[in-house]
């Protein structure tokens, strides 16, 4: 029972360490011909958003919506790659010896 508690504590400690590392990460993507610029942090929060005035004119609604979706999707993909890389650098889940996790 104590070994399971230790494994849980180790998992919690490693998760906290990963969360701290990711908190310092940030990526920026551009969409709609650089008219939309979105910045996302390692907690998957949008920390910056710039929209060119041209996108705010009448008749640009669909282009703006599409550009926003594209920028968000690209930011998520990039940050997921960063997260995977950081997890791999930290040894992934192999070091925790949890049944069914890791290799």
N, C-alpha and C positions, 0 to 999 in steps of 0.2 A: 504494500500500500504506500509506503514512504517513497519507493522508487517512482511510482506513478505521480505522486505529488511533486517530486523533484522534476520529473519530465514536464509536468504542467508549468511549474515555475520557470524552467528553462525555456519553454515555448513562449511564455508570456514575456520573459526578458528579451528574447530574440525578436519578438514582434514589436516590442517597444523600441528596441534599437533600430529596427528597420523603419519604423514610423518616424523616428527622429532623423534618420538619414534622408528619407524621402521628403521630409518637410522642407529641406533645403534645396530641393530640385525644382526647376522651372523650365518650361518649354514655351516657345512662341511659334505659332503657325500663321500663315497668310492664306487668304482665300479670295475668290472673286477678283482676280487680277490685282492682288495686294490692296484691295479696297476695304477688306476686313482683316484685322490683326487681333488674334486671340492669344492670351497668355494663361497657362494653367500651371498650378503647383503640384507637388507630389502627393497632395491630399485630394487630387482631382477637383480642386476648386478653381473656378475662373477668377484670376487675379487681375486681369487686364483685358479691355476690349476697346478697340478703336474702329470706328466705322467712318469711311470717307463720306463727306457731305453729299456727294453725287448719289450715293446709295439711299439717301433719305428723301429723294425727290419722288413726286407722284409717278406712279407707273413702275417703280423699282421694287415693289413689295415682294414679288415672287423671287426676284434675283437676290434680295437681301435675305429672305428666309432660307433659300437654298445655300447661299454662302455661309450663313451662320451654322446650318447643319453640317456642311462640309468642314468648316473650321473646327467645330466641336469634335466631330468624328476623327479627324486627323490628329487633333491634340490628344484625344484619348488613346489612340493607337501608339503615338510616340511615347506618351507617359507610361503605358503598359510595357513597352520595350525597355524603358529606363528602369521600371520597377523589377522586371525580370532580371535585368543585368545586375542590379543591386542585390537581389536575392541570391543570385549565383555567386557574386563576389563574397557574400557573407556565408557561403557554404550551403545555401538552400535549406532543405529540411533533413538532409542526410545525417547531420550531426546530432539530431535530437533523438534518434533511435525510437521513433514512435511507430507502433505497428500499423502497417498499411500506408505509411507516408514515406516519402523519399524514393529511393531506387526501386 
